[in-house]
Amino acid sequence: MSFFRRGWPTLPDIRLVEVDGRRWVVKDWRHRSLPRRLLQGRFMLKREYFFLRSLEGIDGVPRCEGFPDADSLAIEHFEGRNASVVYPQDYPRGFFDHLEALVRAIHARGVAHGDLDQDDNVMVRADGSPGVIDFGNALRESWFPLIRMWHDLLVRHDLQCVARLRGRFEIDPVNPNPAPPPDLLSWQRRVLVFFRKMERNEPVRVHGVGDNVS
């Protein structure tokens, strides 16, 4: 067993565990306070378990092994590199077309990832194919109007994140004129930025009407 990352008080430890020749990423809340484990940790683990189970069978989404104990979750480990450490020339040709197809397949199951602006959540796997990890902030579509509105906003956000990655790193496109992602209205951007900063404990600044928050 080895550490990928030691968590903060509000985040789990991330461990890499090998069992019978297979590697698993374990999200582990056991070393957080009891109130944190009960009120946040177990809730977040069950959410991610639910999303991963609902996305089973999609190539590029890790499989979920289940709960080693009440405060941890075992998820398939993808061999490869995070998008944040891959140079443009190292992306396989057509990678971003496959990544967009993967994200749309996730959306087709009624799930918006919601956190693809974090480059570490996009993987270039060992075989050159894309992977998407960390569904802790995902959202499932719902009949409830506010949840449906937020879900639809995150779907647009996911596709914009793919387009931004493509724009930053793709140097030899298979399709030189990909379809543009759906745009976000000004108020939608403001709402998204506000809640993203709240989730990440970043200071929230109130923007003026003419400020650019994209």
N, C-alpha and C positions, 0 to 999 in steps of 0.2 A: 504494500500500500504506500502511496506517496501523495503529497499535497500538490494540487494544481494551484490552489489559491486559499489562503486563510481569510475567512470572512470577517466583515465588520460586525459590530453589535447588531446591525439590522440586516445582515446577509449571512447565508450559510457558508461553512467551509466547503470547498470543492476538492474531492479526493479522486485519485485514479486507482482503481482496484482491478487486479487480474485474477480471474477464477477459471480454472480449467482451460487456460490458454486464451480466454476472451477478456477483453478490457471493458470496464464499465466506469462511467463517471458517476460518482455518488455525491449528491447534494446533502450535506449533513448539518443539521441544526442542533445536535446534541449538546454542544458546548455554549449555547446561548442560554440566557436566563429562562427560568420556567415560564413566566408570563409571555416572554417573546416566543418561546416554542409553541405554547398553547394557542396564543392569539394570532400569531403571524406565520410561524414556520409550518405547522401542520396544514394550515389553510392553503399556503402557497404550494406545498408539495402535492396536495390533493388536486388543486387546480391544474398543475402541470401534468400530473398523471392522467387526468381526464382528457386534456388536449392531445397528449401523445397517443393515448388509446384510440381516440377518434380519428387520428391521422395514420393509423397503422396501414402498411402496404404502400405508402408513398415513398418512392426511392428518393433519398435526400433528407428524410425526417428520421431522426434516431428512434430506435425501438425502446420501449420502456420495460424494464425487467420487473419493477414493482418496488415494494417497501422492505428493505432489510430489517428495519425497525420503525417505530412510530414517528421518528424524527429524521428519517433519511429516505432518499429515493435513488434507485439505481437506473441509469440511462446508458444506452449504447454509446461507446466512445468511437468517434470518427477519427481515423488516421488521416492526417493532412495538416493544413495550415489555415489559420484565420485570415480573412481578407485583409485585415489591418497590417499584415506582415508580408504580403505577396506583392512583388514588383509587377508593374504593368506587363512587361515582356514575359512574365512567368504564367500569366493566365492562358489556359488552353483556348484555342480559337473556337468561338461559339459558346464560350462559358456563360456569358451573360444572357444569351437566348435561352439556354437551359435553366439558368437561375430564374428568369422571369416565368418560364413554364412551371417550374417547381412552386413558386409563390402562388401562381394562379391555381395550381392543383390544391394547394392548402386552402385557398379561398373557396374553391369549389366544394370543400367539405364543411363550409360554414364557419371557418376559423380565420381571424385576422391575427397576424403575429404581433404587430404593434411596436416592435423594438428593433427593426432592421436598420435604423440609423446608427446603431452600435455595430461597427464593422466586425467585431469579434463574434457576432452571431451568424455570420456568413462564413462557410468553410469552403476551401478548395481541397477536396478529398484526395487521397493518394492516387486514385485513378483519374483525376482531373475533373470529376463531376462535382456539381455544387451540393452543399449541404446547408441546412438551416437548423440552428440549435437554440436552446433557451426560450421555452414557451411560457415562462413565468408571468409575462405581462400580456399574454394572448387574450382574445375575447371572441366568444362565440356569438353568432347572430341570434337575434331574439325577436319575438313579436312585440316586446315592450318598446314603445317609441324612442325613449331616451337611449336605451341600450342599442337599438337598431341604428340610431343616428351615429352613436360613437363607433359602432362596428364598421359602418360604411365609411366613416372618416379614416379609421385605421387601415381599411383595405386600400384606400387611395394613398395613404401615407406609405404603406408597404411598397406599392408600385413606384412611387416617387423615389424611395430609397434605392430600389434596384436601378432606376434610371440615373440617379446620381453616381452610384458605383460604376455604372457603364461609362458615364461621361468622364470619370476620373481615371479609369484604368484600361478601357478597351482601346487597343491600338491597331487591331486588324479585324474589323467587324465582318462577320458573314453577311449580316444585313445592315448596310450602311444607313438605312432610313427606318429605324424601328418606330413603331407606333408610339406617339408621346403618351406619357402617363396621364391619368385624369388629374386635373388641377384642383387645388384646394382654394376655396374662397378665403378672403382676408380674415373673416371672423373664425373660420375653421382653423387657420394657422395659429391664431392667437390662443384659441382654446387648447390646441395640441401642445403648443410651447408651454403654456401655463402648467398643464398636468404633467408633462414630461419633467419639468423642473421640480415640481412637487415630489414626484416619484424618486428623483435622484437627489433630493435634499439640496438643490441648488437655489441660490437667491432668486426670487421672482421679482422682475422689474415691470412696472406698469408702463407700457409703450404708448406713445402719443399716436395720433391718427396717422401721421405721415411716416412713422418709423417702420423700418424694414425688419420683420421678425422671422423671415424665412431662413 
